[in-house]
């Protein structure tokens, strides 16, 4: 039988033999790939294998590649010299950020009169004149005369239907509800309170003091608490950690301090009362016990977990503080300076546009690939 096979192969044209060999190699490669994929799927479905892989990966984090150990001693000495230079660069960078903080403080004083006027308009302390209310829309927003007239009639109709509102009602509540990071914190019982929020201000630490900033939430008279201002202070550090100087990447928030909220009787939304039935083991009698337990609320923002002197926190507290720092930074950097754009939704639309642009770029790349295939003389659309 083997002789017959050899004879048949000898009668084949060499070119045909090349084709046969190529097909066989392709089929064999495909089979190997299929088996590899099946094996991978089986492995990824096995929790023991996954656990072992994760343990192995965790062990590799931060481990050296071995390249440094292979270098000659004289080269290692020079690398150490470069590291020392890098530490000096980090210290200069820290000074840079300290001066940036000073600039922020300086310009905060220039912004504040504008923010004060914004607050006066929101809270009906000041009524802007016609010139101040005139807004020239972008080219995309421009309306035809007919559309302008129609919009004017609609506005007049709405004004006739209801009383003239004072200022801009529920301004800050609307801002919070428009921003996912903040709206996730809001509960239904928070909203009536936040309707009384009149302003949010950012105050920077004074010159010579440790770097920090304070968020001040100003409230009008309400039925929930007596405080006029609620505060949250974030302490920052802008210097390299001596134990890990190469991790320095600008100022970081090291801790935060809230404030006591003086709730009126029965109005504390951060607590709730629950009733539990307890059965006596011996007598079998049942009694109802009333307990006060923590309740989800935006106002827990003013009672962050305390960081112990050791700096060691449990996992839940670490996650809570990390989210808290992100919110504090976002309020300071984005919300307070650009509040009107979050009220109208324009700032959120800009964020969405960024994602759309990425999608368009991906679509363009796909289009280019399709064009390349069509220009390829060997391309067969039926395959």
C-alpha positions as CSV (number, residue, x, y, z in Angstrom):
1,X,0.0,0.0,0.0
2,X,2.8,2.3,0.8
3,X,4.3,1.6,-2.6
4,X,1.1,2.6,-4.3
5,X,1.0,5.9,-2.3
6,X,4.6,6.6,-3.3
7,X,3.9,5.9,-6.9
8,X,0.9,8.2,-6.9
9,X,2.9,11.0,-5.3
10,X,5.7,10.5,-7.9
11,X,3.2,10.9,-10.8
12,X,2.0,14.2,-9.4
13,X,3.4,17.4,-10.8
14,X,5.8,19.2,-8.4
15,X,3.7,22.3,-8.4
16,X,0.6,20.2,-7.4
17,X,2.7,18.7,-4.6
18,X,3.5,22.2,-3.3
19,X,-0.2,23.0,-3.2
20,X,-1.0,19.8,-1.4
21,X,1.6,20.4,1.2
22,X,0.4,24.0,1.8
23,X,-3.2,22.9,2.3
24,X,-2.1,20.2,4.7
25,X,-0.1,22.7,6.7
26,X,-3.1,25.1,6.8
27,X,-5.5,22.4,8.0
28,X,-3.1,21.2,10.6
29,X,-2.5,24.8,11.9
30,X,-6.3,25.4,12.1
31,X,-6.8,22.1,14.0
32,X,-4.1,23.2,16.5
33,X,-5.7,26.6,17.0
34,X,-9.1,25.1,17.6
35,X,-7.7,22.7,20.2
36,X,-5.8,25.6,21.9
37,X,-9.0,27.7,22.0
38,X,-11.0,24.8,23.5
39,X,-8.3,24.2,26.1
40,X,-8.2,27.9,27.0
41,X,-12.0,28.0,27.5
42,X,-11.8,24.9,29.7
43,X,-9.0,26.4,31.8
44,X,-10.8,29.7,32.2
45,X,-13.9,27.9,33.5
46,X,-11.9,26.1,36.1
47,X,-11.9,28.3,39.4
48,X,-8.8,26.4,40.8
49,X,-6.7,27.2,37.7
50,X,-7.9,30.8,37.7
51,X,-6.9,31.2,41.4
52,X,-3.5,29.7,40.7
53,X,-2.9,32.0,37.7
54,X,-4.0,35.1,39.8
55,X,-1.6,34.1,42.6
56,X,1.2,33.7,40.1
57,X,0.4,37.1,38.6
58,X,0.2,38.8,42.0
59,X,3.7,37.4,42.7
60,X,5.1,39.0,39.6
61,X,3.8,42.5,40.4
62,X,6.8,44.7,41.1
63,X,9.3,42.0,40.6
64,X,12.4,42.9,38.6
65,X,12.8,41.6,35.1
66,X,16.3,40.4,35.8
67,X,17.9,42.8,33.3
68,X,19.3,45.0,36.1
69,X,20.9,42.1,37.8
70,X,22.7,41.1,34.6
71,X,24.4,44.5,34.2
72,X,28.1,45.0,35.2
73,X,28.7,46.6,38.6
74,X,30.0,49.9,37.1
75,X,26.8,50.3,35.0
76,X,24.6,49.6,38.1
77,X,26.5,52.4,39.9
78,X,25.7,54.9,37.1
79,X,22.0,53.8,37.1
80,X,22.0,54.6,40.8
81,X,23.3,58.0,40.0
82,X,20.4,58.5,37.6
83,X,18.0,57.5,40.3
84,X,19.4,60.1,42.6
85,X,18.9,62.7,39.9
86,X,15.3,61.5,39.5
87,X,14.6,62.0,43.2
88,X,15.9,65.6,42.9
89,X,13.6,66.1,39.9
90,X,10.7,64.9,42.0
91,X,11.5,67.5,44.7
92,X,11.6,70.3,42.1
93,X,8.3,69.0,40.7
94,X,6.8,69.2,44.2
95,X,7.9,72.9,44.4
96,X,6.3,73.5,41.0
97,X,2.9,72.2,42.3
98,X,3.3,74.3,45.5
99,X,3.6,77.4,43.2
100,X,0.6,76.1,41.2
101,X,-1.4,76.0,44.4
102,X,-0.4,79.6,45.1
103,X,-1.6,80.6,41.6
104,X,-4.9,78.8,42.2
105,X,-5.3,80.8,45.4
106,X,-4.5,84.1,43.6
107,X,-6.9,83.5,40.8
108,X,-9.6,82.1,43.1
109,X,-9.8,85.7,44.5
110,X,-10.3,87.0,40.9
111,X,-13.0,84.4,40.1
112,X,-14.9,84.9,43.4
113,X,-16.7,88.2,42.5
114,X,-18.1,86.5,39.3
115,X,-19.2,83.5,41.4
116,X,-20.8,85.8,43.9
117,X,-22.8,87.4,41.1
118,X,-23.8,84.0,39.8
119,X,-25.1,83.2,43.3
120,X,-27.0,86.5,43.5
121,X,-28.8,85.7,40.1
122,X,-29.6,82.1,41.2
123,X,-31.0,83.2,44.5
124,X,-33.0,86.3,43.1
125,X,-30.8,88.8,44.9
126,X,-29.9,90.4,41.7
127,X,-31.9,90.6,38.4
128,X,-29.6,90.8,35.3
129,X,-30.3,93.5,32.8
130,X,-31.2,92.9,29.1
131,X,-27.6,93.3,28.0
132,X,-26.4,90.7,30.5
133,X,-29.1,88.3,29.4
134,X,-28.3,88.6,25.7
135,X,-26.6,85.4,24.6
136,X,-25.2,85.0,21.1
137,X,-25.7,81.3,20.1
138,X,-23.2,79.3,18.2
139,X,-23.7,78.8,14.4
140,X,-25.2,75.4,15.1
141,X,-27.7,77.0,17.6
142,X,-28.8,79.8,15.4
143,X,-32.6,79.9,14.8
144,X,-34.6,81.2,11.9
145,X,-36.8,84.3,12.5
146,X,-39.9,82.1,12.3
147,X,-38.5,79.7,15.0
148,X,-37.5,82.6,17.2
149,X,-41.0,84.1,17.0
150,X,-42.6,80.7,17.8
151,X,-40.2,80.2,20.7
152,X,-41.1,83.7,22.0
153,X,-44.8,82.9,21.9
154,X,-44.3,79.6,23.7
155,X,-42.3,81.4,26.4
156,X,-44.9,84.0,26.9
157,X,-47.6,81.4,27.1
158,X,-45.6,79.5,29.8
159,X,-45.1,82.8,31.7
160,X,-48.9,83.4,31.6
161,X,-49.7,79.9,32.9
162,X,-47.6,80.1,36.1
163,X,-46.3,82.6,38.6
164,X,-43.0,84.3,37.9
165,X,-40.3,82.1,39.5
166,X,-37.6,83.8,41.6
167,X,-34.0,83.4,40.5
168,X,-33.2,80.0,39.1
169,X,-35.1,77.4,41.1
170,X,-33.4,74.1,42.1
171,X,-30.2,75.2,40.4
172,X,-27.7,73.1,42.4
173,X,-30.1,70.1,42.7
174,X,-30.4,70.0,38.9
175,X,-26.6,70.2,38.6
176,X,-26.2,67.2,41.0
177,X,-28.9,65.2,39.2
178,X,-27.2,65.9,35.8
179,X,-23.8,64.5,36.9
180,X,-23.6,60.7,37.3
181,X,-20.9,60.9,40.0
182,X,-23.1,63.0,42.2
183,X,-26.6,61.6,41.3
184,X,-25.4,58.2,42.4
185,X,-25.1,59.6,45.9
186,X,-28.6,61.2,45.9
187,X,-31.6,59.5,47.5
188,X,-35.2,60.6,47.2
189,X,-35.2,62.0,50.7
190,X,-32.1,64.2,49.9
191,X,-33.8,66.1,47.1
192,X,-36.2,68.3,49.2
193,X,-33.1,69.4,51.3
194,X,-30.9,70.1,48.3
195,X,-33.6,72.4,47.0
196,X,-32.4,74.8,49.7
197,X,-28.7,74.7,48.6
198,X,-27.9,78.3,47.6
199,X,-24.2,78.1,46.7
200,X,-21.0,76.0,46.8
201,X,-17.7,77.7,47.3
202,X,-14.1,76.5,47.3
203,X,-11.7,78.0,49.8
204,X,-7.9,77.4,49.6
205,X,-5.5,77.2,52.6
206,X,-3.8,80.5,53.5
207,X,-0.2,81.1,52.6
208,X,2.2,79.3,54.9
209,X,-0.4,76.7,55.9
210,X,-0.4,73.1,54.9
211,X,-1.9,72.6,51.4
212,X,-5.6,72.0,51.6
213,X,-9.0,73.2,50.3
214,X,-12.5,73.4,51.8
215,X,-15.8,73.0,50.1
216,X,-18.5,75.2,51.6
217,X,-22.2,74.4,51.0
218,X,-24.5,77.3,51.8
219,X,-28.1,76.5,52.7
220,X,-31.1,78.7,53.1
221,X,-33.5,78.4,56.1
222,X,-35.0,74.9,56.0
223,X,-37.0,72.4,58.2
224,X,-34.1,69.8,58.3
225,X,-31.1,71.4,60.1
226,X,-30.0,74.7,61.6
227,X,-26.6,74.9,59.9
228,X,-26.2,77.7,57.4
229,X,-23.0,76.3,56.0
230,X,-21.8,72.7,55.8
231,X,-18.1,72.2,55.2
232,X,-15.7,69.4,53.9
233,X,-11.9,70.0,54.1
234,X,-9.4,68.0,52.1
235,X,-5.8,67.9,53.3
236,X,-3.2,67.5,50.5
237,X,0.4,66.7,50.2
238,X,2.8,67.8,47.5
239,X,6.1,66.2,48.3
240,X,7.6,62.8,47.4
241,X,7.2,60.0,49.8
242,X,10.7,59.2,51.2
243,X,10.0,55.5,51.1
244,X,8.8,55.6,47.5
245,X,9.9,58.9,45.8
246,X,9.3,57.6,42.3
247,X,5.6,57.3,42.8
248,X,5.2,61.1,43.1
249,X,2.8,62.4,40.5
250,X,1.6,65.7,41.9
251,X,-0.4,66.7,44.9
252,X,-2.5,64.0,46.4
253,X,-5.4,64.1,49.0
254,X,-4.2,62.6,52.2
255,X,-7.4,62.9,54.3
256,X,-10.6,64.8,54.8
257,X,-12.7,66.2,57.6
258,X,-16.4,66.8,57.5
259,X,-18.6,68.7,59.9
260,X,-21.4,68.1,62.4
261,X,-24.9,68.6,61.0
262,X,-27.4,69.9,63.6
263,X,-30.5,68.0,62.5
264,X,-33.9,69.1,63.7
265,X,-35.9,66.5,65.7
266,X,-37.0,63.7,63.4
267,X,-35.3,65.1,60.3
268,X,-32.0,63.3,60.2
269,X,-32.0,61.5,56.8
270,X,-28.7,59.8,57.5
271,X,-30.5,57.5,60.1
272,X,-33.6,55.4,59.9
273,X,-35.6,53.5,62.4
274,X,-36.4,49.8,61.9
275,X,-38.5,47.4,64.0
276,X,-37.3,43.9,64.7
277,X,-39.2,41.0,66.3
278,X,-37.2,39.0,68.9
279,X,-38.3,35.6,70.3
280,X,-37.3,34.6,73.8
281,X,-35.5,31.2,73.7
282,X,-37.0,29.9,76.9
283,X,-40.5,31.4,77.3
284,X,-41.2,31.7,73.5
285,X,-42.6,35.2,73.9
286,X,-42.1,37.7,71.1
287,X,-41.2,41.3,71.6
288,X,-40.7,44.2,69.1
289,X,-37.4,46.1,69.3
290,X,-36.9,49.5,67.7
291,X,-33.4,50.2,66.4
292,X,-31.7,53.2,64.7
293,X,-29.4,52.2,61.9
294,X,-27.4,54.2,59.2
295,X,-29.3,55.2,56.1
296,X,-28.0,55.9,52.6
297,X,-27.9,59.7,52.0
298,X,-25.9,62.4,50.2
299,X,-25.3,64.0,53.6
300,X,-23.1,61.1,54.7
301,X,-20.6,63.0,52.6
302,X,-20.0,65.2,55.6
303,X,-19.1,62.2,57.8
304,X,-16.2,60.5,56.1
305,X,-14.3,57.6,57.8
306,X,-11.4,58.8,59.9
307,X,-7.9,57.8,58.8
308,X,-6.0,56.4,61.8
309,X,-2.5,57.6,62.7
310,X,-1.1,54.3,61.3
311,X,-2.7,55.1,58.0
312,X,-4.0,51.5,57.7
313,X,-7.6,51.2,56.7
314,X,-9.9,48.2,56.0
315,X,-10.8,47.6,52.4
316,X,-14.3,49.1,52.6
317,X,-13.0,52.3,54.2
318,X,-10.3,52.6,51.5
319,X,-12.8,52.3,48.7
320,X,-15.1,54.8,50.4
321,X,-12.3,57.3,50.9
322,X,-11.0,56.9,47.3
323,X,-14.6,57.7,46.0
324,X,-14.8,60.6,48.4
325,X,-11.5,62.1,47.2
326,X,-12.7,61.7,43.6
327,X,-15.9,63.5,44.4
328,X,-14.2,66.3,46.3
329,X,-11.7,66.8,43.5
330,X,-14.5,66.9,40.8
331,X,-16.5,69.4,42.8
332,X,-13.5,71.7,43.1
333,X,-12.1,71.3,39.6
334,X,-15.3,71.0,37.5
335,X,-18.6,71.6,39.2
336,X,-17.9,74.9,41.0
337,X,-16.1,76.7,38.2
338,X,-18.5,75.5,35.4
339,X,-21.8,75.0,37.3
340,X,-24.0,76.6,34.6
341,X,-22.8,74.2,32.0
342,X,-23.7,71.2,34.2
343,X,-27.1,72.8,34.8
344,X,-27.8,73.1,31.1
345,X,-26.2,69.7,30.3
346,X,-23.7,71.2,27.9
347,X,-20.7,70.0,29.9
348,X,-22.1,66.5,29.9
349,X,-22.7,66.7,26.2
350,X,-19.1,67.7,25.7
351,X,-18.0,64.5,27.6
352,X,-20.4,62.4,25.4
353,X,-18.9,64.0,22.3
354,X,-15.4,62.9,23.3
355,X,-16.7,59.3,23.3
356,X,-18.5,59.8,20.0
357,X,-15.3,61.0,18.4
358,X,-13.5,57.8,19.5
359,X,-16.3,55.8,17.9
360,X,-16.0,57.8,14.7
361,X,-12.3,57.2,14.6
362,X,-12.9,53.4,14.9
363,X,-15.5,53.6,12.2
364,X,-13.1,55.4,9.9
365,X,-10.5,52.7,10.5
366,X,-13.0,50.0,9.6
367,X,-13.8,52.0,6.4
368,X,-10.2,52.1,5.5
369,X,-9.8,48.4,5.9
370,X,-12.9,47.8,3.6
371,X,-11.4,50.1,1.0
372,X,-8.1,48.3,1.1
373,X,-9.9,45.0,0.6
374,X,-11.8,46.3,-2.4
375,X,-8.6,47.6,-4.0
376,X,-6.9,44.2,-3.4
377,X,-6.8,42.3,-6.8
378,X,-6.9,39.0,-4.9
379,X,-9.9,40.0,-2.8
380,X,-13.1,37.9,-3.4
381,X,-16.2,39.3,-1.6
382,X,-17.9,35.9,-1.8
383,X,-15.3,34.3,0.4
